[in-house]
Amino acid sequence: MLALAHRRRSRVHRHPLEDVGVLRLRALRIRLAVHGLADGAEVIKEHAGSRIGRDMESRTIDVLGLRTRVVQEDGRGGGDPIVLIHGVGAWAETWRAVMRPLADTGRRVIALDLPGFGESDRPGRVRYFGPEEAFYPRFVLAAMDVLGVRRAHIAGQSMGGAIAFMAAVSAPERARSLVLVAPGGLGRDVAFFLRACAIPGFGLLARMPRPRTAARDVLATCFYDPGRISPELVEEAARYGNASFPEFVRALSAGVGLRGVRASIREAWLGRAAAYGGPVLITWGREDRVLPVRHLADSARAFPQAEIRIIEHCGHLLMAERPDEFLAAVVPFVARAEEAVAA
């Protein structure tokens, strides 16, 4: 997920493209990427705060020849594992606020650093999104193999949602359920500051002389309430941002052009969506300014069986900004998905 540094906004919801213009060009210099509603959508109201786990296990595995960092919480139970896939420019710990609570339901919870992000190796020349031999879904399925996970609930946020969708469609037998969190790739239109990565030489604009300040500004665009940004997120964004920026540009420009999501990729994958007929949950923040909530309509058309949950007073990073509301949607959904199989 790419976000623009910007003035601290008012609580009045603004259109995602409102702040884009010539005078906003300075926003393109941040060298850090944190990244029509469906009828009958359930709206989730505000809950109290949630604890943030600090005892997560981190280790490195080899996936497709790439050193890959994995962050994990082990649950004491027999539920299917949950695999979490972060968005473009992000890292495994963006899921921190929900990992321990998910593990407490009796499931192993695994978050990956995608190649080139966090502490994972950068890939060579790959076809990120395919549609034939797409690297990202192949990587996720290979990571599951290395970790001994035959089948899992696969969840992804932003670009990670597109990857989760592709993995489930590529190997439906490996996905117990699919959780799409403000997913990218299913809607065509994309905000200008995401399309900008397709501009030749975009990476040369990027400079970040004050990493923590820039990190907080970037994260603020992904939150409805910047007061909910944790110190850990700011530190991690500052630490990982510079190193991951080249891969951010490569990955995003592979899927997004100046006119939005590349039609050849989007149409090919939407044409395969019916291959996965299992349970699907789509969640979105009402005030998402990175991928607006109106994209829900495209997501729901791709998966007509999907449950829809909208979280109020929430931006793009749902699981970090409103973890309790997020969990209120995901935990019962995952349980129902397993009960349906048992029945």
C-alpha positions in Angstrom: 0.0 0.0 0.0 1.4 3.3 -1.0 0.4 6.4 0.9 1.2 10.1 0.6 2.7 12.3 3.2 0.2 15.0 3.8 -1.2 17.6 6.2 -2.9 16.1 9.2 -6.4 15.8 7.9 -9.6 16.7 9.6 -12.0 14.0 10.6 -14.3 14.8 7.7 -14.0 12.1 5.1 -12.2 13.3 1.9 -12.1 11.8 -1.5 -8.8 9.8 -1.9 -7.7 11.9 -4.9 -8.6 15.2 -3.4 -5.1 16.0 -2.2 -3.4 15.0 -5.5 -2.1 17.8 -7.6 1.0 19.7 -8.7 1.5 21.2 -5.3 1.4 17.8 -3.8 4.4 16.5 -5.8 6.5 16.6 -2.7 4.6 13.5 -1.5 6.2 11.5 -4.3 9.6 12.0 -2.7 8.9 9.8 0.3 11.1 6.8 0.1 8.9 4.6 2.2 5.9 2.6 1.2 3.8 1.3 4.0 2.1 0.5 1.9 -20.9 1.6 -4.8 -21.0 -0.8 -1.8 -22.3 -4.4 -1.9 -25.9 -4.7 -0.8 -26.4 -6.2 2.6 -22.9 -5.4 3.8 -22.7 -5.7 7.6 -21.3 -2.6 9.3 -19.1 -3.2 12.4 -19.3 -0.5 15.1 -16.4 0.6 17.3 -15.0 -1.6 20.0 -12.5 -1.0 22.8 -8.7 -1.3 22.2 -6.9 -4.6 21.8 -3.6 -5.7 23.2 -0.5 -6.0 21.0 1.5 -9.2 21.3 5.2 -8.7 21.8 6.3 -12.4 22.1 6.1 -13.4 18.5 8.6 -15.9 17.2 10.7 -14.8 14.2 12.7 -17.1 12.1 14.2 -17.5 8.6 13.3 -20.2 6.1 14.3 -20.8 2.5 11.5 -20.4 0.0 12.2 -20.8 -3.7 15.9 -20.1 -3.0 15.1 -16.9 -1.1 15.9 -16.2 2.5 12.4 -15.5 3.9 11.5 -14.2 7.3 8.5 -15.7 9.1 6.8 -14.3 12.2 4.7 -16.8 14.0 2.4 -17.2 17.0 1.6 -20.7 18.1 -1.9 -21.5 19.3 -2.8 -24.5 21.4 -5.5 -26.3 19.5 -6.3 -28.2 16.4 -7.6 -25.5 14.1 -6.2 -24.9 10.7 -3.3 -22.5 10.5 -3.9 -18.9 9.4 -1.4 -17.4 6.9 -1.2 -13.6 6.7 0.1 -11.7 3.7 1.0 -8.1 4.0 0.6 -5.3 1.4 3.1 -3.7 -0.9 5.9 -2.0 0.9 4.8 -3.4 4.3 6.2 -6.2 6.5 5.0 -9.1 8.6 4.4 -7.2 11.8 1.7 -5.0 10.3 -0.5 -7.9 11.5 0.9 -7.8 15.1 -2.2 -6.5 16.8 -4.3 -9.5 15.7 -1.8 -12.3 15.7 -1.9 -13.3 19.4 -5.7 -13.1 19.6 -6.0 -15.3 16.5 -3.6 -17.8 18.0 -5.6 -17.8 21.2 -8.4 -19.4 19.2 -6.3 -22.5 18.9 -4.6 -21.9 15.6 -1.0 -21.5 14.4 -0.7 -17.9 12.9 2.0 -17.2 10.4 2.9 -13.9 8.8 5.4 -13.7 6.0 7.8 -11.0 4.8 7.2 -11.1 1.1 10.4 -11.1 -1.0 12.1 -7.8 -1.0 10.2 -6.5 2.0 10.9 -6.6 5.7 13.9 -8.8 6.1 13.4 -11.2 3.2 15.7 -11.4 0.2 14.8 -9.5 -3.0 13.8 -11.8 -5.9 15.5 -11.6 -9.3 13.5 -11.0 -12.5 10.1 -12.6 -11.9 6.6 -12.3 -13.2 4.9 -11.1 -10.1 1.3 -11.5 -11.1 1.4 -13.7 -14.2 -1.2 -14.6 -15.0 0.8 -17.7 -16.1 3.4 -18.9 -13.5 2.7 -15.9 -11.3 5.5 -15.6 -8.8 3.6 -14.3 -5.7 1.0 -17.1 -5.4 3.7 -19.6 -6.1 5.8 -18.1 -3.4 3.0 -18.3 -0.8 2.2 -21.9 -1.6 5.9 -22.8 -1.5 6.2 -21.1 1.9 3.3 -23.2 3.2 5.0 -26.3 1.9 8.3 -25.4 3.8 6.3 -24.7 6.9 4.4 -28.0 6.7 1.1 -26.3 6.2 -1.1 -28.4 3.9 -4.2 -26.2 4.1 -4.8 -22.8 5.7 -7.0 -19.9 6.1 -5.3 -17.4 3.8 -5.6 -13.7 4.6 -4.1 -10.8 2.7 -4.3 -7.0 3.0 -4.1 -4.6 0.0 -1.6 -6.2 -2.5 -1.5 -9.1 -0.1 -5.2 -9.5 -0.7 -4.6 -9.9 -4.4 -1.9 -12.4 -3.7 -4.1 -14.4 -1.3 -6.9 -14.4 -4.0 -4.4 -15.6 -6.6 -3.1 -18.4 -4.3 -6.6 -19.6 -3.5 -7.6 -19.6 -7.2 -4.3 -21.4 -8.2 -4.7 -24.1 -5.6 -8.2 -24.1 -4.1 -7.5 -27.3 -2.1 -4.9 -25.4 -0.1 -7.3 -22.6 1.1 -9.7 -23.5 3.9 -11.0 -20.0 3.6 -10.0 -16.7 2.1 -10.0 -13.4 4.0 -9.5 -10.3 1.8 -8.7 -7.1 3.7 -9.1 -4.0 1.5 -7.7 -6.1 -1.4 -6.0 -4.7 -4.4 -6.4 -5.8 -8.0 -10.1 -6.6 -8.1 -11.1 -3.0 -8.9 -9.7 -1.2 -11.9 -9.3 2.4 -10.7 -6.3 3.2 -8.6 -5.4 6.5 -6.9 -2.8 8.6 -8.7 -0.1 8.2 -6.1 -0.2 4.4 -6.8 -0.2 4.8 -10.6 2.8 7.1 -10.3 5.1 4.1 -9.9 4.5 3.4 -13.6 6.2 6.8 -14.4 9.8 6.1 -15.7 12.3 7.3 -13.2 9.8 7.5 -10.3 12.3 5.9 -7.9 14.8 8.8 -8.5 12.3 11.2 -6.9 12.4 9.3 -3.6 14.4 10.8 -0.7 13.8 10.4 3.0 16.1 12.6 5.0 14.0 12.2 8.2 12.9 8.5 8.2 10.7 8.6 11.4 8.9 11.7 10.4 8.3 10.4 6.9 7.2 7.0 8.3 4.6 8.6 10.5 3.3 10.7 7.7 3.0 7.7 5.4 1.3 5.7 8.0 -1.1 8.5 8.8 -2.5 8.2 5.2 -3.4 4.6 6.0 -5.2 5.4 9.2 -8.5 7.3 9.8 -7.2 8.2 13.2 -3.4 8.8 13.3 -3.5 8.7 17.1 -3.9 4.9 16.8 -0.5 4.4 15.0 1.7 2.4 17.4 5.3 3.3 18.1 6.3 -0.1 16.8 4.8 0.5 13.4 6.6 3.9 13.1 10.0 2.3 14.1 9.5 -0.6 11.7 8.4 1.6 8.8 11.5 3.8 9.3 13.7 0.8 9.5 12.4 -1.2 6.5 11.3 1.7 4.2 14.5 2.6 2.4 15.6 -1.0 1.8 12.2 -2.1 0.4 11.5 0.9 -1.8 13.1 -0.5 -5.0 11.0 -3.7 -4.6 8.0 -1.6 -3.9 8.3 0.2 -7.2 9.0 -3.0 -9.1 6.1 -4.9 -7.7 3.6 -2.2 -7.9 4.5 -1.1 -11.4 4.2 -4.8 -12.5 0.5 -4.7 -11.6 -0.4 -1.0 -12.0 0.0 1.3 -15.0 -0.9 4.9 -15.5 -4.5 3.9 -16.2 -4.9 1.7 -13.1 -4.6 -2.0 -12.6 -3.3 -3.6 -15.8 -6.2 -4.9 -17.7 -4.5 -8.1 -18.9 -3.7 -9.1 -15.3 -7.0 -8.1 -13.7 -9.2 -9.7 -16.4 -7.2 -12.9 -16.5 -7.5 -13.4 -12.7 -11.1 -12.4 -12.5 -11.8 -14.9 -15.1 -10.4 -17.6 -12.8 -12.1 -16.5 -9.6 -14.8 -19.2 -9.9 -12.1 -21.8 -9.4 -12.3 -21.1 -5.7 -15.7 -21.7 -4.4 -14.9 -21.8 -0.7 -15.7 -19.4 2.1 -14.7 -15.8 1.5 -14.7 -12.8 3.9 -14.1 -9.3 2.5 -13.4 -6.5 5.0 -12.9 -2.8 4.3 -12.5 0.4 6.3 -15.2 2.9 5.6 -12.6 5.8 5.4 -10.0 4.0 3.4 -8.1 6.6 1.4 -5.7 4.2 -0.3 -8.2 1.8 -1.9 -11.6 3.3 -1.4 -14.5 1.2 0.0 -16.4 1.5 -3.3 -14.0 -1.2 -4.6 -16.1 -3.6 -2.6 -18.5 -3.9 -5.4 -15.9 -5.4 -7.7 -14.7 -7.7 -5.0 -18.2 -9.0 -4.3 -18.8 -9.6 -8.0 -15.7 -11.8 -8.1 -16.8 -13.8 -5.1 -20.6 -13.8 -4.9 -20.5 -16.1 -1.9 -18.5 -13.6 0.1 -19.5 -12.2 3.5 -18.9 -8.4 3.6 -17.9 -6.5 6.7 -17.3 -2.7 6.7 -15.5 -1.2 9.7 -16.4 2.3 10.7 -13.9 5.0 11.5 -11.2 3.0 9.9 -8.6 3.5 7.1 -6.6 1.1 5.0 -4.7 -0.8 7.7 -7.8 -2.3 9.3 -6.0 -4.9 11.4 -3.7 -2.3 12.9 -6.1 0.5 13.4 -9.2 -1.4 14.5 -8.0 -4.8 15.6 -11.0 -5.7 17.8 -13.5 -4.9 15.1 -11.3 -6.8 12.6 -11.2 -9.8 15.0 -15.0 -9.6 15.5 -15.4 -10.3 11.8 -12.6 -12.8 11.2 -12.7 -15.1 14.3 -16.3 -16.3 13.8 -15.9 -16.5 10.0 -12.9 -18.8 10.4 -14.8 -20.9 12.9 -17.8 -21.2 10.6 -15.5 -22.2 7.7 -14.1 -25.1 9.7 -17.5 -26.1 11.1 -18.9 -26.3 7.5 -16.2 -28.8 6.6 -16.7 -30.9 9.7 -20.5 -31.0 9.0 
